[in-house]
Amino acid sequence: METIRRWILLAAVTAAVILGLYASLKPFLTIEPVDMAAEQKDESAWTERGQYLAQLPLDEYIAEVTRGQRVEVSGPDWASFLAGVR
């Protein structure tokens, strides 16, 4: 009986380790500062898109690169949240 109990315990620990390896630990929201001027300088001159992005003014470059990924937020709640993140 003791042997069966130990086998069950070993199987449970093994299953927990395997499930832990497959669990996603990525956060839902990632906030990171990006130096867009440096990113624009690093654009490849070898591609047509890289040449196009390199010649844009910085405001238009940011709008082009972050299209569909950027969310504008405002209000005192967001200001206090971001102050807490820093």
C-alpha positions in Angstrom: 0.0 0.0 0.0 2.9 2.4 0.9 4.4 1.8 -2.5 1.2 2.7 -4.4 1.0 5.9 -2.3 4.5 6.9 -3.2 3.9 6.2 -6.9 0.8 8.4 -6.8 2.8 11.2 -5.1 5.6 10.9 -7.6 3.1 11.1 -10.5 1.4 14.1 -9.0 4.7 16.0 -8.5 5.8 15.1 -12.1 2.4 16.3 -13.5 2.7 19.5 -11.5 6.2 20.2 -12.9 5.1 19.5 -16.5 2.1 21.7 -16.2 4.3 24.4 -14.6 6.6 24.4 -17.6 3.6 24.9 -20.0 2.0 27.7 -18.0 2.3 31.1 -19.6 4.0 33.6 -17.3 3.7 36.6 -19.6 1.9 39.6 -18.2 -1.3 41.0 -19.7 0.2 44.5 -20.1 3.8 45.5 -20.7 4.8 49.1 -20.3 8.3 49.9 -21.5 9.9 53.2 -22.6 11.2 53.3 -26.1 13.6 55.9 -27.6 11.9 56.3 -30.9 14.5 58.7 -32.2 17.2 56.0 -31.8 14.9 53.4 -33.3 14.4 55.6 -36.4 18.2 56.0 -36.7 18.6 52.3 -36.7 16.1 51.7 -39.6 17.7 49.7 -42.4 18.6 51.7 -45.5 18.6 48.4 -47.5 14.9 48.1 -47.8 12.3 50.4 -49.3 10.3 50.5 -46.1 13.4 51.3 -44.1 14.3 54.2 -46.4 10.7 55.5 -46.2 10.7 55.3 -42.4 14.1 56.9 -42.0 13.1 60.0 -44.0 9.9 60.7 -42.0 9.7 63.4 -39.3 9.7 61.9 -35.8 6.0 62.4 -35.1 5.0 60.7 -38.4 7.5 57.9 -37.8 6.0 57.2 -34.4 2.5 57.2 -35.9 3.5 54.8 -38.7 5.4 52.4 -36.5 2.8 52.2 -33.7 -0.2 52.0 -35.9 -2.7 49.7 -34.3 -0.6 49.1 -31.2 -0.8 52.4 -29.4 -3.6 53.3 -27.0 -4.1 56.9 -25.9 -5.1 57.3 -22.2 -5.8 60.3 -20.2 -7.2 61.4 -16.8 -6.0 61.6 -13.3 -6.4 57.8 -12.6 -3.9 57.0 -15.4 -1.5 59.7 -14.2 -1.5 58.2 -10.7 -1.1 54.7 -12.0 1.9 55.6 -14.2 3.5 57.5 -11.3 3.1 54.3 -9.2 4.7 52.2 -12.0 7.8 54.4 -12.1 
